[in-house]
Amino acid sequence: MERIYLDNNATTRLAPEVLEAMLPFLTDEFGNPSSLHALGRGPARALSAARRAVQELVGAEVESEILFTSGGTEADTTAIRSALAADPARREIVASTVEHAAVLALCEQLERHEGVTVHRIPVDGDGRLDIDAYRAALSPRVALVTLMWANNETGTVFPVEGLAELAHREGALFHTDAVQAAGKVPVALRGTDIDMLSISAHKFHGPKGVGALWLRKGVPFQPLIRGGKQERGRRAGTENIPGIVGLGRAAELAQSVDHGGMRLLRDRLEQGILARIPKVRVLGDPLDRLPNTSCLAFELAEGEAILMLLDRAGICVSSGAACASGAMEPSHVIRAMKVPFTAAHGAIRFSLSRGTTAAEIDRVLEALPPIVAQLRALSPFTAEEVR
């Protein structure tokens, strides 16, 4: 059975062009880029070329602002810990309730064990940040604001440029986790008040295990990993040249993506589902959302059961639930949006890629309605409640 993959916010297929670019650095071009001999010079040039490609992707001023990491989690952790180290008098962080676990888990650790105060800003029913609560949390005690550019579950986009400006008025640094945004929406950092930005290659058809932190020139910085002088002394350890080359090539390809075409397919999926299945909610900002992301809540049907039955039909998606104490519970994003109980447990995320086709969307529209009907027939609620 040929599978339809609509879980691209989790990870993407490695692009053939990316693999082709990486292969020489897994074989003949194996030298250490810090070496001065011929076998080191090729990897060193490739390292610089990848840095320029990432610079172009995020609209950075200079290539030296790009710091390669092992992925988005390391980039987030580096940004947060560096900001706290920059001014020991500032011991507060501002984040949202819907951040990725890479941010929220570290914030919890800092709060519980390191005496840091964390302000968690709520969102509304569409996943939009409470701007009044955000303004109220800002003060001269805040070291860092860390807010995602776009949400991984709903696709809701935060107005990070304006939020960064507000943070700077209080002297706080501003970091954005752009792991889901890069390669899907335009990112242009020149002229903004954003100080740090995280990306991860495998979210836009690059390899896993490599990412980058953009660090605006002049921003105070403390390395997370110390040792050698790699990455201008900001991240020790011999560089993952094959991965970095793959990240660079993926960044080049991402700049020519037809986001409008992806949005049309997403809308075709949503409109088709809403026309065929009653009692479905589209979660996320209806106007400002990633073009590839559709999070739908099916009332009176378990999301995990929908996922498994779609999987049997050869369709790969993800649910908005997480296993807690043996029971499926809505994710922290769904809970933060206060989605009603009858719908929260039926949340499914469809995330498209530039390789998604109209035929694949039509196959989902054919397979999904009977699956939801089957599950609702098993519901303890009456049929009247889903009409």
C-alpha positions as CSV (number, residue, x, y, z in Angstrom):
1,M,0.0,0.0,0.0
2,E,1.4,3.4,-1.0
3,R,1.2,5.6,2.1
4,I,0.0,9.2,2.2
5,Y,2.2,11.2,4.6
6,L,0.5,14.2,6.2
7,D,2.6,14.5,9.4
8,N,5.2,17.0,8.1
9,N,5.2,19.1,11.2
10,A,6.7,16.1,13.0
11,T,9.4,15.6,10.3
12,T,9.8,15.7,6.6
13,R,11.1,13.4,3.9
14,L,14.8,14.1,3.1
15,A,14.8,15.9,-0.3
16,P,16.8,14.0,-3.0
17,E,18.8,17.1,-3.7
18,V,19.8,17.3,-0.1
19,L,20.9,13.7,0.0
20,E,23.0,14.3,-3.1
21,A,24.7,17.3,-1.5
22,M,25.5,15.4,1.6
23,L,26.9,12.2,0.2
24,P,30.4,13.5,-0.7
25,F,30.9,14.5,2.9
26,L,30.0,11.0,4.1
27,T,32.6,9.5,1.8
28,D,35.5,11.2,0.1
29,E,35.2,14.7,1.7
30,F,35.7,13.4,5.2
31,G,38.2,15.9,6.5
32,N,37.9,18.1,9.6
33,P,37.1,21.6,8.6
34,S,39.5,22.9,11.2
35,S,42.4,21.1,9.5
36,L,44.7,23.2,7.2
37,H,45.4,20.5,4.7
38,A,43.6,19.8,1.4
39,L,41.1,17.3,3.0
40,G,40.0,20.0,5.5
41,R,39.6,22.9,3.1
42,G,36.7,21.3,1.1
43,P,34.6,20.8,4.3
44,A,35.5,24.3,5.5
45,R,34.3,25.8,2.2
46,A,31.1,23.7,2.5
47,L,30.6,25.0,6.0
48,S,30.8,28.6,4.9
49,A,28.4,28.0,2.0
50,A,25.8,26.4,4.3
51,R,26.1,29.3,6.7
52,R,25.4,31.7,3.8
53,A,22.3,29.6,2.7
54,V,20.9,29.7,6.2
55,Q,21.6,33.5,6.4
56,E,19.5,33.9,3.2
57,L,16.7,31.7,4.5
58,V,16.2,33.8,7.7
59,G,17.1,37.2,6.2
60,A,20.1,37.7,8.6
61,E,22.5,40.7,8.2
62,V,25.7,38.7,8.1
63,E,26.6,35.0,7.9
64,S,28.6,35.1,11.2
65,E,25.3,35.5,13.0
66,I,24.5,31.8,12.2
67,L,25.5,29.2,14.8
68,F,25.0,25.6,13.9
69,T,23.5,23.2,16.5
70,S,22.3,19.7,16.8
71,G,18.7,20.9,16.2
72,G,15.9,23.1,17.5
73,T,16.1,21.9,21.1
74,E,19.7,22.7,21.5
75,A,19.2,26.1,19.8
76,D,16.3,26.9,22.2
77,T,18.3,25.8,25.2
78,T,21.3,27.8,24.2
79,A,19.3,30.9,23.7
80,I,17.5,30.7,27.0
81,R,20.5,29.9,29.1
82,S,22.6,32.5,27.4
83,A,20.1,35.2,28.0
84,L,19.9,34.4,31.7
85,A,23.7,34.5,32.0
86,A,23.9,37.8,30.2
87,D,22.4,39.8,33.2
88,P,22.3,37.9,36.5
89,A,20.1,40.7,38.0
90,R,17.3,39.7,35.6
91,R,15.8,36.4,36.7
92,E,12.5,36.2,34.9
93,I,11.4,34.7,31.6
94,V,8.2,35.3,29.6
95,A,6.9,32.4,27.5
96,S,3.4,31.3,26.2
97,T,1.4,28.4,27.4
98,V,1.6,26.8,24.0
99,E,5.4,26.7,23.4
100,H,7.1,23.5,22.3
101,A,8.3,21.2,25.1
102,A,11.8,22.2,24.2
103,V,11.1,25.5,25.8
104,L,8.4,24.6,28.4
105,A,10.4,21.7,29.9
106,L,13.5,23.9,30.3
107,C,11.4,26.7,31.8
108,E,10.0,24.3,34.4
109,Q,13.5,23.1,35.3
110,L,14.7,26.7,35.7
111,E,11.7,27.6,37.8
112,R,11.8,24.5,40.1
113,H,15.5,24.3,40.6
114,E,17.3,27.5,39.6
115,G,15.1,30.2,41.1
116,V,13.9,31.7,37.8
117,T,10.4,33.2,37.6
118,V,8.5,32.1,34.5
119,H,5.5,34.1,33.2
120,R,3.3,31.9,31.0
121,I,1.1,33.9,28.8
122,P,-2.3,32.4,27.9
123,V,-3.9,32.2,24.4
124,D,-7.5,32.5,23.2
125,G,-9.6,29.9,21.6
126,D,-7.8,30.4,18.3
127,G,-4.4,30.0,19.8
128,R,-3.6,33.8,19.6
129,L,-1.5,35.3,22.4
130,D,-3.2,37.4,25.1
131,I,-1.4,40.7,24.3
132,D,-2.6,42.5,27.4
133,A,-1.3,39.7,29.6
134,Y,2.0,39.8,27.7
135,R,2.4,43.5,28.3
136,A,1.6,43.1,32.0
137,A,4.3,40.4,32.4
138,L,7.1,42.6,30.9
139,S,9.3,44.5,33.4
140,P,13.0,45.4,34.0
141,R,13.3,42.0,35.8
142,V,12.7,40.0,32.6
143,A,15.9,38.6,31.0
144,L,14.2,37.0,28.0
145,V,11.0,36.6,26.2
146,T,10.8,33.3,24.3
147,L,7.8,33.0,22.0
148,M,7.3,30.6,19.0
149,W,6.9,32.1,15.6
150,A,4.3,29.5,14.6
151,N,2.6,26.8,16.7
152,N,3.4,23.2,15.8
153,E,-0.1,21.9,16.4
154,T,-2.5,24.6,15.2
155,G,-0.2,26.6,12.9
156,T,-1.2,29.8,14.5
157,V,1.4,32.5,13.8
158,F,2.4,35.0,16.6
159,P,3.2,38.6,15.6
160,V,6.8,38.2,16.8
161,E,8.2,41.4,15.3
162,G,5.8,43.5,17.4
163,L,6.2,41.3,20.4
164,A,10.0,41.8,20.2
165,E,9.7,45.5,20.1
166,L,7.6,45.5,23.3
167,A,10.3,43.3,25.0
168,H,13.1,45.7,24.0
169,R,11.2,48.6,25.6
170,E,11.9,46.8,29.0
171,G,15.5,45.9,28.1
172,A,14.7,42.2,27.7
173,L,16.2,40.0,25.0
174,F,13.8,38.3,22.6
175,H,14.1,34.7,21.2
176,T,11.7,33.0,18.8
177,D,11.5,29.3,18.1
178,A,10.9,29.4,14.4
179,V,11.3,25.6,13.9
180,Q,7.8,25.4,12.3
181,A,8.0,28.7,10.5
182,A,11.2,28.5,8.6
183,G,10.6,27.3,5.1
184,K,6.9,27.7,5.4
185,V,6.4,31.4,5.8
186,P,8.8,34.3,4.9
187,V,11.3,35.0,7.7
188,A,13.2,38.3,7.4
189,L,15.2,39.3,10.5
190,R,16.9,42.4,9.2
191,G,15.6,45.5,10.9
192,T,13.6,43.6,13.6
193,D,14.1,43.7,17.3
194,I,14.4,39.9,17.4
195,D,17.7,38.8,19.1
196,M,17.8,35.1,18.6
197,L,15.9,32.5,16.4
198,S,16.0,28.7,16.3
199,I,15.5,26.4,13.3
200,S,15.7,22.7,12.6
201,A,16.7,21.1,9.3
202,H,14.3,18.1,9.4
203,K,11.2,20.4,9.4
204,F,11.9,21.5,5.8
205,H,13.3,18.4,4.1
206,G,16.8,18.5,5.6
207,P,18.4,15.8,7.7
208,K,17.6,15.1,11.4
209,G,20.1,16.1,14.1
210,V,21.1,19.5,12.8
211,G,19.8,23.0,13.2
212,A,20.9,26.5,13.8
213,L,20.6,29.5,16.2
214,W,20.6,32.9,14.7
215,L,22.3,35.3,17.1
216,R,22.0,39.0,16.2
217,K,25.4,40.7,16.1
218,G,26.2,42.4,19.3
219,V,23.9,40.4,21.5
220,P,25.7,39.1,24.6
221,F,26.2,35.4,24.5
222,Q,27.4,32.5,26.7
223,P,28.1,29.1,25.0
224,L,26.1,26.1,26.2
225,I,28.8,23.6,25.1
226,R,32.4,24.6,25.8
227,G,35.7,23.1,24.6
228,G,37.3,23.8,21.2
229,K,37.0,27.0,19.2
230,Q,34.5,25.8,16.6
231,E,31.7,28.1,15.6
232,R,33.8,31.1,16.6
233,G,34.0,29.8,20.1
234,R,30.3,29.7,20.5
235,R,29.6,25.9,20.2
236,A,32.5,23.5,20.8
237,G,32.8,20.2,19.0
238,T,33.8,19.1,15.5
239,E,31.1,20.3,13.1
240,N,28.6,17.8,11.7
241,I,29.6,18.7,8.1
242,P,27.2,16.2,6.3
243,G,24.3,17.5,8.3
244,I,25.2,21.1,8.0
245,V,25.6,20.7,4.2
246,G,22.2,19.1,4.2
247,L,20.7,22.0,6.2
248,G,22.3,24.5,3.8
249,R,20.9,22.8,0.7
250,A,17.5,22.4,2.3
251,A,17.5,26.1,3.1
252,E,18.2,26.9,-0.5
253,L,15.4,24.7,-1.7
254,A,13.0,26.2,0.9
255,Q,13.3,29.6,-0.6
256,S,11.5,28.6,-3.8
257,V,8.5,26.8,-2.2
258,D,5.1,27.6,-3.5
259,H,3.4,28.4,-0.2
260,G,0.2,29.5,-2.0
261,G,-0.2,26.1,-3.6
262,M,0.2,24.4,-0.3
263,R,-2.4,26.7,1.3
264,L,-4.9,25.9,-1.5
265,L,-4.5,22.1,-0.8
266,R,-4.9,22.7,2.9
267,D,-8.1,24.7,2.3
268,R,-9.3,22.0,-0.1
269,L,-8.8,19.4,2.7
270,E,-10.6,21.5,5.4
271,Q,-13.5,22.5,3.2
272,G,-14.0,19.0,2.0
273,I,-14.0,17.6,5.6
274,L,-16.4,20.3,6.8
275,A,-18.8,19.6,3.9
276,R,-18.7,15.8,4.5
277,I,-18.6,15.5,8.3
278,P,-20.8,17.4,10.9
279,K,-19.5,18.7,14.2
280,V,-15.9,19.5,13.2
281,R,-13.9,22.5,14.5
282,V,-11.0,24.0,12.7
283,L,-8.5,24.9,15.4
284,G,-6.1,27.9,15.1
285,D,-6.1,31.4,13.8
286,P,-8.4,31.5,10.7
287,L,-6.4,34.4,9.2
288,D,-2.8,34.0,10.4
289,R,-1.9,30.3,10.2
290,L,0.9,28.2,8.6
291,P,-0.2,27.4,5.0
292,N,0.5,23.7,5.5
293,T,-1.2,23.1,8.9
294,S,-4.8,22.0,9.6
295,C,-5.8,21.0,13.1
296,L,-9.3,19.6,13.3
297,A,-11.3,18.6,16.3
298,F,-13.9,15.9,15.6
299,E,-16.6,16.0,18.3
300,L,-17.6,12.7,19.9
301,A,-14.7,10.7,18.4
302,E,-11.3,9.8,19.9
303,G,-8.4,11.4,18.0
304,E,-6.2,8.4,18.7
305,A,-8.8,6.0,17.2
306,I,-9.1,8.2,14.1
307,L,-5.3,8.2,13.8
308,M,-5.1,4.4,14.0
309,L,-7.9,3.8,11.5
310,L,-6.4,6.3,9.1
311,D,-3.0,4.5,9.5
312,R,-4.7,1.2,8.5
313,A,-6.0,3.1,5.4
314,G,-2.4,4.1,4.6
315,I,-2.7,7.7,5.8
316,C,-0.2,9.1,8.3
317,V,-1.3,12.0,10.5
318,S,-0.9,12.9,14.2
319,S,-3.3,13.4,17.1
320,G,-3.6,16.3,19.5
321,A,-3.5,14.0,22.4
322,A,-0.7,12.7,24.7
323,C,-0.6,9.6,26.8
324,A,-0.8,10.5,30.5
325,S,-1.1,7.9,33.2
326,G,-2.4,5.3,30.7
327,A,-5.2,7.6,29.4
328,M,-5.3,9.8,26.3
329,E,-5.4,13.4,27.3
330,P,-5.6,16.5,25.1
331,S,-2.2,18.1,24.5
332,H,-1.1,21.2,26.4
333,V,-1.9,23.3,23.3
334,I,-5.5,22.0,23.0
335,R,-6.0,22.5,26.8
336,A,-4.5,26.0,26.7
337,M,-7.1,26.9,24.0
338,K,-9.9,25.6,26.2
339,V,-11.3,23.5,23.4
340,P,-14.6,21.8,24.8
341,F,-14.1,18.4,26.2
342,T,-16.2,16.6,23.6
343,A,-14.0,18.0,20.8
344,A,-10.6,18.2,22.5
345,H,-10.2,14.4,22.5
346,G,-10.9,14.3,18.8
347,A,-8.1,16.6,17.6
348,I,-6.2,15.5,14.5
349,R,-3.4,17.5,12.9
350,F,-2.9,17.2,9.1
351,S,0.4,18.9,8.0
352,L,1.2,19.0,4.3
353,S,4.5,19.4,2.5
354,R,5.5,20.7,-0.9
355,G,5.2,17.2,-2.2
356,T,1.5,16.8,-1.2
357,T,-0.8,16.3,-4.1
358,A,-4.5,17.0,-4.8
359,A,-5.0,13.2,-5.4
360,E,-3.7,12.5,-1.9
361,I,-6.1,15.1,-0.4
362,D,-9.0,13.5,-2.2
363,R,-8.1,10.1,-0.9
364,V,-8.2,11.4,2.6
365,L,-11.6,13.0,1.9
366,E,-12.8,9.6,0.8
367,A,-11.4,7.6,3.7
368,L,-12.1,9.9,6.6
369,P,-15.9,10.3,6.8
370,P,-16.7,6.6,7.3
371,I,-14.0,6.3,9.9
372,V,-15.5,9.2,11.9
373,A,-19.0,7.8,11.4
374,Q,-17.9,4.4,12.7
375,L,-16.4,5.8,15.8
376,R,-19.3,8.0,16.6
377,A,-21.6,5.0,16.3
378,L,-19.7,3.6,19.2
379,S,-20.0,6.8,21.2
380,P,-22.2,6.7,24.4
381,F,-23.8,9.9,23.1
382,T,-26.9,9.8,20.9
383,A,-26.8,10.3,17.2
384,E,-28.7,13.6,17.6
385,E,-25.7,15.2,19.2
386,V,-23.6,15.0,16.0
387,R,-26.2,16.3,13.6
